[in-house]
Amino acid sequence: MTERPSGETAASEDDKTPIDWLGELRGLALMLLAVLAFHSFVAKPFYIPSGSMMPGLLVGDRLVVSKWPYGYSWVSASFHVLPRGDWRVFGGTPEYGDVVIVVPPDRKEDYIKRVVALPGDRIALRGGRIVLNGRIVPQEVEPAIDVPVDLNMPCGHSSSGDVVRSADGGGDLCRIPVLRETMPNGASYLVTDDEPKYSDEMDEITVPEGHVFLMGDNRDYSSDSRVPAGFEQGLGGPVPLADVGGRAEFITFSLDGSASWNPLSWWGALREGRAWRSLRPVRRPVPADTIEVREAKTE
């Protein structure tokens, strides 16, 4: 056996470089700042905790929101660390049908709703139907949607659906009645509105400049611009564009509620068929037979 030179071990130990802990912390801080900057200026992931945007969005959906379409304001910063204000940089206006992230007037948390009226529009509600600038927004009945019942989709709780048995014996389904609503620009999407609610009626108002009127697609269970601020966590009418934080783009993945801390349970909790669904409204011809409604305007 060949012996090592007596000085080799000592030389190797002398060559070790001590860890630069300050440099490591600086690198982690820069990486964190880069992530926060990306979330504030480019895009950010979001989680859906409620059924207010059914049938398009389910509890457990994860999605990506782009931050640049409407410009930047206090709400753009991650965790809403900036003080609330009405300023905007590179400000833009959403289109009818856009799904947006908005912060309510009385707390700093994120809601997700759909734009149904723009600055200067007159909007009212009659029997749950939107009356926009004196004309009823068209709605067409479509076949009900069947969504598998799971822990995040119990059916009957904020769902306006009924439990039915699947034809193949694969488990219970939540059958949700849906309507197709088409806005004046052709943006078309599905809503559910199956129960009479106080929020189905609203006198006509004019949306102020720099504001938009927002509603959830689940018209029976959505605290939105129809609901007064401080009551059922409503938005309290039209919301300032400075409080709109971005546009929802697509679903990345969706979980059924069965996942635990154990990573082995995550794969089995994935819902099939929901990943990469676009959240932009489809475009359809606007029905020509819209009904004009005459009524006195109130501010």
C-alpha positions in Angstrom: 0.0 0.0 0.0 1.3 3.4 -1.0 1.3 5.9 1.8 0.3 9.5 1.3 2.9 12.2 1.8 2.6 13.4 5.4 1.8 16.9 4.4 -1.1 16.2 2.0 -3.9 16.1 4.5 -2.9 19.3 6.2 -2.6 21.0 2.8 -6.2 20.0 1.8 -7.6 21.3 5.1 -5.8 24.6 4.6 -7.3 25.0 1.1 -10.9 25.0 2.4 -12.6 28.4 2.0 -14.9 29.5 4.9 -18.5 30.1 4.0 -19.4 33.7 3.3 -22.6 33.8 5.2 -23.1 37.5 4.5 -22.8 36.8 0.8 -25.3 33.9 1.0 -27.8 36.1 2.8 -27.3 38.8 0.2 -28.0 36.3 -2.6 -31.2 35.1 -0.9 -32.3 38.7 -0.4 -31.8 39.5 -4.1 -33.7 36.4 -5.1 -36.6 37.3 -2.9 -36.6 40.8 -4.3 -36.6 39.4 -7.8 -39.6 37.2 -7.0 -41.5 40.1 -5.4 -40.7 42.4 -8.4 -42.0 39.7 -10.8 -45.2 39.3 -8.7 -45.7 43.1 -8.6 -45.0 44.0 -12.2 -45.4 40.9 -14.4 -47.6 38.1 -13.0 -48.7 36.4 -9.8 -50.3 33.1 -8.8 -53.7 33.2 -7.0 -55.9 30.7 -5.2 -59.7 30.5 -5.4 -61.2 30.1 -1.9 -64.9 30.7 -2.7 -67.6 29.8 -5.2 -68.4 33.4 -6.2 -67.1 32.9 -9.8 -68.7 29.5 -10.5 -69.1 27.9 -12.9 -65.9 29.2 -14.5 -63.8 29.0 -11.4 -64.1 26.4 -8.6 -62.8 26.4 -5.0 -59.3 24.9 -5.2 -58.4 26.4 -8.6 -55.0 28.0 -8.9 -54.5 30.6 -11.6 -52.2 33.2 -13.0 -53.0 37.0 -13.0 -51.1 39.3 -15.3 -50.2 42.7 -13.6 -49.5 45.0 -16.6 -52.8 45.2 -18.6 -54.4 48.1 -16.7 -51.2 49.8 -15.4 -49.8 49.9 -11.9 -51.1 51.4 -8.7 -50.8 50.8 -4.9 -52.6 47.5 -5.3 -49.9 46.1 -7.7 -47.3 45.6 -4.9 -47.2 42.1 -3.4 -48.9 41.8 0.0 -50.4 45.4 -0.6 -47.6 46.9 1.4 -48.1 50.4 -0.2 -50.6 52.8 1.3 -54.0 53.0 -0.5 -54.2 55.8 -3.1 -55.9 56.8 -6.3 -52.7 57.2 -8.4 -52.0 55.0 -11.4 -49.0 54.6 -13.8 -49.5 53.6 -17.4 -53.2 53.3 -16.5 -55.5 51.3 -18.8 -59.2 50.4 -18.7 -60.5 46.8 -18.7 -62.9 45.5 -21.4 -66.4 44.1 -20.8 -66.1 40.5 -19.6 -62.5 40.7 -18.2 -62.0 38.7 -15.0 -60.0 41.0 -12.7 -58.4 41.0 -9.2 -59.7 43.8 -7.0 -59.2 44.9 -3.4 -62.4 45.9 -1.5 -62.6 49.4 0.0 -62.6 48.4 3.7 -59.7 45.8 3.8 -56.7 44.6 2.0 -57.5 41.3 0.5 -58.0 40.1 -3.0 -61.4 39.5 -4.7 -61.9 38.1 -8.2 -64.8 39.4 -10.2 -65.9 40.2 -13.8 -66.2 43.6 -15.4 -69.8 44.3 -16.5 -69.8 48.1 -16.8 -67.2 50.7 -17.7 -66.7 54.3 -16.9 -69.6 56.4 -18.0 -72.0 53.4 -18.4 -75.5 53.4 -16.9 -76.2 50.1 -15.2 -79.3 48.7 -13.4 -80.5 45.3 -12.4 -84.0 43.9 -13.1 -84.8 40.4 -11.9 -81.1 39.6 -11.9 -80.6 40.8 -15.5 -78.1 43.5 -16.3 -79.6 46.6 -18.0 -76.6 48.4 -19.6 -77.2 51.8 -21.1 -80.9 51.2 -21.3 -80.7 47.7 -22.9 -80.9 44.3 -21.3 -77.7 42.3 -21.6 -78.6 39.1 -23.5 -78.7 35.8 -21.7 -79.4 32.4 -23.2 -80.1 29.2 -21.4 -77.4 26.5 -21.9 -77.2 22.9 -20.9 -76.4 22.4 -17.2 -72.8 21.7 -16.2 -71.9 18.6 -14.2 -69.0 19.1 -11.8 -67.7 16.1 -9.7 -68.6 16.4 -6.0 -65.5 16.6 -3.8 -64.3 18.2 -0.6 -63.9 21.6 -2.3 -67.1 21.1 -4.3 -69.7 19.8 -1.8 -72.7 21.0 -3.9 -75.6 23.0 -2.4 -73.2 25.3 -0.5 -72.7 28.4 -2.6 -73.2 26.3 -5.7 -76.9 26.6 -6.8 -76.6 23.0 -7.9 -78.2 19.6 -7.3 -76.4 16.3 -6.6 -77.0 13.7 -9.4 -75.5 10.3 -9.9 -73.0 9.9 -12.7 -74.0 7.6 -15.5 -70.8 5.6 -15.3 -70.9 5.1 -11.5 -67.8 7.3 -11.1 -69.2 9.3 -8.2 -71.7 12.0 -7.5 -71.9 15.1 -9.7 -73.1 18.6 -8.9 -75.4 19.7 -11.7 -75.3 23.5 -12.1 -77.8 25.4 -14.2 -76.0 28.0 -16.4 -76.8 30.9 -18.7 -74.6 32.4 -21.4 -74.3 36.2 -21.0 -73.0 38.2 -23.9 -71.7 41.8 -23.5 -71.9 44.6 -26.1 -68.3 43.9 -27.2 -69.1 40.2 -27.9 -67.4 38.9 -24.7 -69.4 35.8 -23.8 -69.2 33.7 -20.6 -71.3 31.4 -18.4 -73.1 32.5 -15.3 -75.4 30.8 -12.8 -78.4 32.6 -11.3 -80.9 30.1 -9.9 -82.3 31.8 -6.7 -84.1 35.1 -6.0 -81.8 37.5 -4.1 -82.1 41.1 -2.9 -79.1 41.8 -5.1 -81.2 40.9 -8.2 -82.7 44.4 -8.2 -80.8 47.7 -8.4 -81.8 51.2 -9.5 -79.9 52.7 -12.4 -76.6 54.4 -11.6 -73.9 55.9 -13.7 -70.4 54.4 -13.3 -68.0 57.4 -12.5 -65.0 58.1 -14.5 -62.0 56.0 -13.4 -64.3 53.2 -12.0 -65.8 49.9 -13.1 -68.8 47.9 -12.0 -67.9 44.2 -11.1 -70.1 41.1 -10.5 -69.3 37.5 -9.8 -70.4 34.8 -12.3 -72.3 33.1 -9.4 -74.9 35.7 -9.1 -76.6 34.0 -6.2 -73.4 33.9 -4.0 -71.2 36.9 -4.8 -70.3 39.9 -2.7 -69.6 42.4 -5.5 -70.5 45.9 -6.7 -74.2 45.1 -6.1 -73.6 44.7 -2.3 -73.0 47.7 0.0 -69.6 48.0 1.6 -69.6 46.7 5.1 -72.5 44.4 4.4 -71.7 40.8 3.5 -68.2 42.0 2.5 -69.5 43.8 -0.5 -67.6 46.1 -2.8 -70.1 49.0 -2.3 -70.8 49.9 -5.9 -68.4 50.9 -8.7 -64.7 50.4 -7.7 -61.8 52.7 -8.6 -59.5 51.4 -11.3 -56.6 52.1 -8.8 -58.0 49.2 -6.7 -57.9 46.7 -9.7 -54.7 44.7 -9.5 -54.6 42.7 -12.7 -56.3 40.4 -15.2 -56.9 36.7 -14.7 -55.4 34.7 -17.6 -55.5 30.9 -17.1 -55.8 28.1 -14.5 -52.6 26.3 -13.7 -54.0 23.4 -11.7 -56.9 22.6 -9.4 -57.1 20.6 -6.2 -60.2 18.7 -4.8 -59.4 19.4 -1.2 -58.1 15.9 -0.3 -54.4 16.9 -0.2 -52.6 17.0 3.1 -49.1 18.0 4.2 -47.8 14.8 2.7 -46.5 15.4 -0.9 -47.6 11.9 -1.8 -51.2 13.0 -1.5 -50.9 16.0 -3.9 -50.9 14.1 -7.2 -54.1 12.3 -6.2 -55.8 15.6 -5.3 -55.4 17.1 -8.8 -58.7 17.6 -10.7 -58.6 16.3 -14.3 -59.2 18.7 -17.2 -58.8 22.0 -15.4 -55.2 22.8 -16.0 -54.4 25.5 -18.6 -58.0 26.6 -19.1 -58.1 30.2 -20.4 -60.1 32.7 -18.3 -60.5 35.2 -21.1 -64.1 35.4 -22.4 -64.9 33.9 -25.8 -66.1 36.2 -28.5 -69.5 35.8 -30.0 -71.9 37.8 -32.2 -74.1 40.1 -30.0 -77.7 39.1 -30.3 -79.6 41.7 -32.3 -82.9 41.4 -30.4 -81.8 43.2 -27.2 -84.6 44.8 -25.3 -84.5 48.5 -24.6 -85.6 49.5 -21.1 -86.6 53.1 -20.3 -86.2 54.3 -16.8 -85.3 57.5 -14.9 -81.6 57.8 -14.2 -80.4 58.2 -10.6 -77.0 59.1 -9.4 
